[in-house]
Amino acid sequence: MGMIWLPDRHKHQGRIVAALYERSAAVLCDRQAVFAVGIRGADKQRALARAGISPSRYLTVSVDLTLAEMARRSLIPVTRGLSPLEGADLVHAEAQHIAKRLAARAIADGRNLLLDVTMASQPSVQSWLVNLGLAMYAVEVALAPVSGEDAVRRADAEHRHGQEKYLNGEGPGGRYVPAEAILAAASVAASIAASDWATILQHLTGQQEIAFPRGELLSLARAYRDGRLTLASLSQRVRSRRLPPVPPARPGADGIRAG
């Protein structure tokens, strides 16, 4: 279901997108994208380091970063007894919307992207892959596996650390996510890992091209970009083929980290 915000709120959203995007001014527009995949509590920084990926080379898009910016601008409703981030659920859908706007702006410019995702929805992640493929992005995946119990412990520690800083007058607090929600996400992640979707991620991790369709469209675009194919030849090759429909799901609520 779509949501409509008041004009003033919409302006605030646009300012957040602009502010977050301006911070990426030094990030190159090389059309490189990384999916940092893992449920809440997963050690994604370690997974990125293990894959030799430096987050500083990318514009990071995540709901957590968006919520932190909303808290800094006092855009999260104040709830008595709670820190700003403890009230994050009140604006979670809005934060997802802002994160998607930020990612869309980055893709339009070819800005290198690091997408913090849970992979809780196969259609949503597949939709991101299709959009990145159409924009001629090369995609990598950094998987951060974690057991449900370890994820709960790590998420609880993150929450407590954020609250301690908040009580000392620093930061917006810690975001609390119930253990049952994390365990449910872990269960979903485990079921997806056993599905055909895991094969797609393994192909991407191995630097193979996105299959859209069967890697041919992206290969042709790269051949043209690299000067191995003329514009006339590219046009003729594309016209001679009927492209498959784009998946109906847009990059959605489960595509950007929501855990």
C-alpha positions as CSV (number, residue, x, y, z in Angstrom):
1,M,0.0,0.0,0.0
2,G,1.4,3.4,-1.0
3,M,1.7,6.3,1.5
4,I,1.3,10.0,1.0
5,W,3.1,12.6,3.1
6,L,2.2,16.2,3.7
7,P,4.1,18.7,1.5
8,D,6.3,19.9,4.4
9,R,7.2,16.3,5.3
10,H,8.0,15.6,1.6
11,K,10.4,18.6,1.6
12,H,12.2,17.2,4.7
13,Q,12.6,13.9,2.9
14,G,14.1,15.6,-0.1
15,R,16.6,17.4,2.1
16,I,17.7,14.2,3.7
17,V,18.2,12.6,0.3
18,A,20.2,15.6,-0.8
19,A,22.3,15.7,2.4
20,L,23.1,12.0,2.3
21,Y,23.9,12.2,-1.4
22,E,26.2,15.2,-1.0
23,R,28.3,13.2,1.4
24,S,29.1,10.8,-1.4
25,A,30.6,13.5,-3.6
26,A,34.0,11.8,-3.5
27,V,32.6,8.4,-4.5
28,L,33.3,7.5,-8.1
29,C,30.6,6.9,-10.7
30,D,32.0,3.6,-11.9
31,R,28.6,1.7,-11.8
32,Q,29.8,-0.7,-9.2
33,A,27.3,-2.1,-6.7
34,V,27.8,-4.3,-3.6
35,F,25.0,-6.1,-1.7
36,A,25.9,-6.5,2.0
37,V,23.6,-9.3,2.8
38,G,22.7,-10.3,6.4
39,I,20.0,-10.1,9.0
40,R,20.2,-7.6,11.9
41,G,23.0,-8.5,14.1
42,A,25.1,-10.0,11.3
43,D,28.7,-8.7,11.1
44,K,28.6,-7.1,7.7
45,Q,31.7,-5.0,8.2
46,R,33.7,-8.2,8.7
47,A,32.0,-9.8,5.6
48,L,33.0,-6.7,3.6
49,A,36.6,-6.8,4.8
50,R,36.8,-10.5,4.1
51,A,35.7,-9.8,0.5
52,G,38.3,-7.0,0.2
53,I,35.6,-4.3,-0.1
54,S,36.1,-0.8,1.3
55,P,32.8,0.9,2.2
56,S,34.5,4.3,1.7
57,R,34.5,3.6,-2.0
58,Y,30.7,3.4,-2.1
59,L,27.6,5.4,-1.2
60,T,26.0,3.2,1.5
61,V,22.2,3.0,1.4
62,S,20.5,1.6,4.5
63,V,17.5,2.2,6.6
64,D,19.6,2.5,9.7
65,L,21.6,5.4,8.3
66,T,18.4,7.1,7.1
67,L,16.8,6.7,10.6
68,A,19.9,8.2,12.2
69,E,19.6,11.3,9.9
70,M,15.9,11.6,10.6
71,A,16.7,11.5,14.3
72,R,19.3,14.1,13.9
73,R,16.7,16.4,12.3
74,S,14.1,15.6,15.0
75,L,11.9,13.9,12.5
76,I,11.1,10.9,14.7
77,P,8.1,11.5,17.0
78,V,9.2,11.8,20.6
79,T,7.9,9.1,22.9
80,R,8.3,9.5,26.6
81,G,10.9,7.3,28.1
82,L,12.4,6.3,24.7
83,S,15.4,7.6,22.8
84,P,14.8,8.8,19.3
85,L,15.9,5.6,17.7
86,E,13.9,3.5,20.1
87,G,10.9,5.1,18.4
88,A,12.1,4.2,14.9
89,D,9.2,1.9,14.2
90,L,7.0,4.9,14.0
91,V,8.8,6.1,10.8
92,H,10.2,2.9,9.5
93,A,8.2,2.9,6.3
94,E,9.1,6.5,5.6
95,A,12.8,5.7,6.2
96,Q,12.6,2.9,3.6
97,H,11.0,5.3,1.1
98,I,13.8,7.8,1.6
99,A,16.5,5.1,1.3
100,K,14.9,4.0,-2.0
101,R,14.9,7.6,-3.3
102,L,18.6,7.9,-2.4
103,A,19.4,4.7,-4.2
104,A,17.4,5.7,-7.3
105,R,19.3,9.0,-7.5
106,A,22.6,7.3,-7.2
107,I,21.8,4.7,-9.9
108,A,20.7,7.6,-12.2
109,D,24.2,9.0,-11.9
110,G,26.1,5.7,-11.9
111,R,27.4,6.3,-8.4
112,N,29.0,3.3,-6.8
113,L,26.5,1.8,-4.3
114,L,26.7,-0.4,-1.2
115,L,23.2,-1.7,-0.5
116,D,22.6,-2.9,3.1
117,V,20.0,-5.6,2.7
118,T,18.4,-8.5,4.6
119,M,17.5,-10.5,1.5
120,A,14.2,-11.3,3.2
121,S,12.3,-10.9,-0.1
122,Q,13.5,-12.6,-3.2
123,P,11.3,-10.6,-5.6
124,S,12.5,-7.3,-4.0
125,V,16.2,-8.2,-4.3
126,Q,15.6,-9.5,-7.8
127,S,14.0,-6.2,-8.8
128,W,17.1,-4.4,-7.5
129,L,19.3,-6.7,-9.6
130,V,17.2,-6.0,-12.7
131,N,17.4,-2.2,-12.2
132,L,21.1,-2.3,-11.6
133,G,21.5,-4.5,-14.7
134,L,19.6,-2.0,-16.8
135,A,21.9,0.7,-15.5
136,M,24.9,-1.4,-16.5
137,Y,26.2,-2.0,-13.0
138,A,28.7,-4.7,-12.1
139,V,27.4,-6.4,-8.9
140,E,29.2,-8.1,-6.0
141,V,27.8,-9.7,-2.9
142,A,29.2,-9.9,0.6
143,L,27.3,-12.5,2.6
144,A,27.3,-12.2,6.4
145,P,25.9,-15.4,7.8
146,V,25.0,-15.5,11.5
147,S,22.9,-17.8,13.7
148,G,19.7,-16.5,15.1
149,E,21.0,-16.6,18.7
150,D,24.2,-14.8,17.8
151,A,22.3,-12.2,15.9
152,V,20.0,-11.5,18.9
153,R,23.1,-11.1,21.2
154,R,24.8,-8.7,18.8
155,A,21.6,-6.7,18.2
156,D,21.1,-6.4,21.9
157,A,24.6,-5.2,22.4
158,E,24.3,-2.6,19.7
159,H,21.1,-1.3,21.3
160,R,22.6,-1.1,24.8
161,H,25.7,0.7,23.4
162,G,23.6,3.2,21.6
163,Q,21.6,3.9,24.7
164,E,24.6,4.3,26.9
165,K,26.0,7.0,24.5
166,Y,22.5,8.6,24.4
167,L,22.4,8.8,28.2
168,N,25.8,10.5,28.1
169,G,24.5,13.1,25.7
170,E,25.9,11.6,22.5
171,G,23.9,10.3,19.5
172,P,20.2,9.3,19.0
173,G,20.2,6.2,21.1
174,G,20.0,2.6,20.1
175,R,17.5,0.9,17.9
176,Y,15.6,-1.9,19.6
177,V,14.4,-4.9,17.6
178,P,12.6,-7.7,19.4
179,A,14.4,-11.0,19.6
180,E,11.4,-12.8,18.0
181,A,11.7,-10.6,15.0
182,I,15.4,-11.3,14.5
183,L,14.8,-15.1,15.0
184,A,12.0,-14.9,12.4
185,A,14.3,-13.1,9.9
186,A,17.0,-15.8,10.6
187,S,14.5,-18.5,9.8
188,V,13.5,-16.8,6.5
189,A,17.2,-16.3,5.6
190,A,17.9,-19.9,6.2
191,S,15.0,-21.0,3.9
192,I,16.2,-18.6,1.1
193,A,19.7,-20.0,1.4
194,A,18.3,-23.4,0.6
195,S,16.5,-22.1,-2.5
196,D,17.5,-21.4,-6.1
197,W,17.9,-17.7,-5.2
198,A,21.1,-18.7,-3.3
199,T,22.5,-19.9,-6.7
200,I,22.0,-16.4,-8.1
201,L,24.0,-14.8,-5.3
202,Q,26.7,-17.4,-5.7
203,H,27.0,-16.5,-9.4
204,L,27.2,-12.8,-8.5
205,T,29.8,-13.4,-5.8
206,G,31.9,-15.2,-8.5
207,Q,31.9,-12.1,-10.6
208,Q,29.4,-13.6,-13.2
209,E,27.1,-11.3,-15.0
210,I,23.4,-10.8,-14.1
211,A,21.2,-13.0,-16.1
212,F,19.0,-10.4,-17.9
213,P,18.4,-12.1,-20.2
214,R,21.0,-14.7,-19.6
215,G,23.6,-11.9,-19.3
216,E,23.2,-10.9,-22.9
217,L,21.8,-7.4,-22.4
218,L,24.5,-6.4,-20.0
219,S,27.2,-7.9,-22.1
220,L,26.0,-6.0,-25.2
221,A,25.9,-2.7,-23.2
222,R,29.4,-3.3,-21.9
223,A,30.7,-4.2,-25.4
224,Y,29.3,-0.8,-26.6
225,R,30.8,1.1,-23.7
226,D,34.2,-0.5,-24.2
227,G,34.2,0.3,-28.0
228,R,33.9,-3.4,-29.1
229,L,30.4,-2.8,-30.6
230,T,29.1,0.1,-32.7
231,L,25.9,1.9,-31.8
232,A,24.3,0.7,-35.0
233,S,25.2,-2.9,-34.2
234,L,24.0,-2.5,-30.7
235,S,20.7,-1.1,-31.9
236,Q,20.2,-3.9,-34.4
237,R,21.0,-6.7,-31.8
238,V,18.6,-5.2,-29.3
239,R,15.8,-4.8,-31.8
240,S,16.1,-8.4,-32.9
241,R,15.3,-9.7,-29.5
242,R,12.2,-9.6,-27.3
243,L,13.3,-8.7,-23.8
244,P,11.6,-10.4,-20.8
245,P,9.3,-8.3,-18.6
246,V,10.7,-6.6,-15.6
247,P,9.7,-8.4,-12.3
248,P,6.5,-6.7,-10.9
249,A,8.1,-6.0,-7.5
250,R,9.8,-2.6,-7.2
251,P,12.9,-2.3,-4.9
252,G,10.8,-2.4,-1.8
253,A,10.5,-2.6,1.9
254,D,12.5,-5.8,2.2
255,G,15.1,-4.8,-0.3
256,I,16.8,-2.3,1.9
257,R,17.7,-3.4,5.3
258,A,14.6,-3.4,7.5
259,G,15.8,-5.8,10.2
